[in-house]
Amino acid sequence: MKNLIVAIVFGISIFGFTGTTFSQTKIGYISTEELIGSMPEAEKANTELQEYQTALQQQGASYYKELGELDSLFARDSATMSKATKELKRNDMIALYQKVQGWQQTMQQMIGEKQQTLLGPIQKKAIDNIKLVAKESGYAYIFEAGSLLVSPPSDDILPLVKKKMGIKDPAPGVPKPGVAKPNQ
């Protein structure tokens, strides 16, 4: 009987303690995409990424143009070519065609690597500041805003993080900068 009473008292104290613990846990959320998009260095990185992507697309276009020219020349001159020359030209076209085929995949990989190089440090800075604000403000958990269906505005820590980072919101009517995503 004495053990039963001790178990009940112990259970009540544990239940009461965990209930108190849960009620003191602060949970917040933030849109990291919006935070990163508002960072000045993100705009510079996005511009550089777009320029890089444009240069790669121009390189790809030159491959297509070269392939088209080779094909036209081959079609025009193949009747007068020797068998060995035809074979050589055909092999050149096949090699260029394979290069063109692999270019899209290579280009996407190169853009992804460049994006990680440019935006990785910016994302790290944003995450580090989110963690710092969460710790300073007593938040135990911070969730990504996009994954929440319902959330009270008071738990959005975006304004706190922006303030910590010295980021000012644009004037009303001025579009917010965003994080560029490579064209697919």
C-alpha positions in Angstrom: 0.0 0.0 0.0 2.8 2.3 0.9 4.5 1.6 -2.5 1.2 2.4 -4.3 1.0 5.8 -2.5 4.6 6.5 -3.4 4.0 5.6 -7.0 0.9 7.8 -7.2 2.7 10.8 -5.7 5.7 10.2 -8.0 3.4 10.0 -11.1 1.6 13.2 -10.1 4.8 15.0 -9.6 6.2 13.8 -13.0 2.9 14.7 -14.7 2.8 18.1 -13.1 6.5 18.7 -13.9 6.1 17.8 -17.6 3.0 19.9 -17.9 4.9 22.9 -16.5 7.8 22.2 -18.8 5.5 22.1 -21.9 3.7 25.3 -20.9 7.1 27.2 -20.7 8.4 26.0 -24.1 8.4 28.8 -26.6 7.9 27.8 -30.2 8.4 30.2 -33.2 8.6 30.2 -36.9 10.3 32.0 -39.7 10.4 32.2 -43.5 14.1 31.6 -44.2 13.4 32.3 -47.9 12.0 35.7 -47.1 14.9 36.4 -44.7 17.5 35.5 -47.2 15.7 37.4 -49.9 15.9 40.5 -47.8 19.6 40.3 -47.2 21.6 42.7 -49.4 24.3 40.2 -50.2 21.6 37.8 -51.6 20.7 40.3 -54.3 24.4 40.5 -55.4 24.7 36.7 -55.4 21.5 36.3 -57.4 22.7 38.8 -60.0 26.0 37.0 -60.3 24.2 33.6 -60.6 22.0 35.0 -63.4 25.0 36.3 -65.3 26.7 32.9 -64.9 23.6 31.1 -66.1 23.3 33.4 -69.1 27.0 32.8 -70.0 26.4 29.0 -69.8 23.3 29.2 -71.9 25.2 31.2 -74.6 27.9 28.5 -74.6 25.2 25.9 -75.2 23.6 28.0 -78.0 27.0 28.1 -79.7 27.2 24.3 -79.6 23.8 24.0 -81.2 24.8 26.6 -83.8 28.0 24.7 -84.6 26.2 21.4 -84.9 23.6 23.0 -87.3 26.4 24.4 -89.4 28.3 21.1 -89.5 25.0 19.3 -90.5 24.3 21.8 -93.3 27.8 21.6 -94.7 27.7 17.8 -94.5 24.3 17.7 -96.3 25.6 20.1 -99.0 29.0 18.6 -99.6 28.6 14.9 -98.8 27.9 14.0 -102.4 31.4 15.2 -103.4 33.3 13.8 -100.4 35.4 10.7 -100.4 34.3 7.8 -98.2 37.1 8.5 -95.7 36.2 12.2 -95.5 32.5 11.4 -95.0 33.3 9.1 -92.2 35.6 11.7 -90.5 32.9 14.4 -90.8 30.2 12.0 -89.6 32.4 11.2 -86.5 32.9 14.9 -85.9 29.2 15.5 -86.0 28.5 12.5 -83.6 31.1 13.8 -81.1 29.6 17.3 -81.2 26.0 15.9 -80.9 27.1 14.0 -77.8 28.7 17.1 -76.4 25.4 19.0 -77.0 23.4 16.3 -75.4 25.5 16.3 -72.2 25.6 20.1 -72.1 22.2 20.6 -70.4 23.0 18.2 -67.6 26.5 19.6 -67.2 25.1 23.1 -67.2 22.5 22.3 -64.5 25.2 20.8 -62.4 27.5 23.8 -62.8 24.7 26.2 -61.9 23.8 24.2 -58.8 27.5 24.2 -57.7 27.7 28.0 -58.3 24.5 28.6 -56.5 25.8 26.6 -53.5 29.1 28.5 -53.6 27.3 31.9 -53.7 24.3 31.3 -51.5 25.8 28.8 -49.0 27.5 31.4 -46.9 24.5 33.6 -47.0 22.2 30.7 -45.9 24.7 29.9 -43.1 24.6 33.6 -41.9 20.8 33.5 -41.9 20.6 30.2 -40.0 23.3 31.4 -37.5 21.3 34.6 -36.8 18.0 32.6 -36.5 19.7 30.4 -33.9 21.1 33.4 -32.0 17.7 35.2 -31.9 16.0 32.0 -30.8 18.5 31.6 -28.0 18.3 35.2 -26.9 14.5 35.3 -27.0 14.1 31.9 -25.2 12.6 29.9 -28.1 13.1 26.2 -27.8 12.0 25.4 -31.4 11.9 27.4 -34.6 10.0 25.9 -37.6 10.0 26.9 -41.2 6.9 29.1 -41.8 6.1 27.4 -45.1 5.4 24.1 -43.4 2.9 25.5 -40.9 -0.8 25.5 -41.8 -1.8 27.7 -38.9 0.4 30.0 -36.8 -0.1 33.1 -34.7 1.7 36.2 -36.0 3.2 36.8 -32.5 5.4 33.7 -32.9 7.0 34.9 -36.2 10.6 35.7 -35.4 11.4 37.2 -38.8 11.2 40.8 -37.6 13.5 40.0 -34.6 16.1 38.4 -36.9 15.9 41.2 -39.4 16.4 43.7 -36.6 19.4 41.7 -35.3 20.9 41.7 -38.7 20.2 45.4 -39.4 17.9 44.7 -42.3 15.2 47.3 -42.9 11.9 46.4 -44.6 11.4 48.1 -47.9 9.1 51.1 -48.1 5.4 50.3 -48.8 4.8 49.7 -52.5 8.4 48.7 -53.1 8.7 45.0 -54.1 10.6 42.8 -51.8 13.7 41.2 -53.3 13.6 37.4 -53.6 16.0 34.6 -53.8 16.5 33.7 -57.5 16.2 30.2 -58.5 18.0 28.9 -61.6 15.9 28.6 -64.7 15.1 25.0 -65.5 
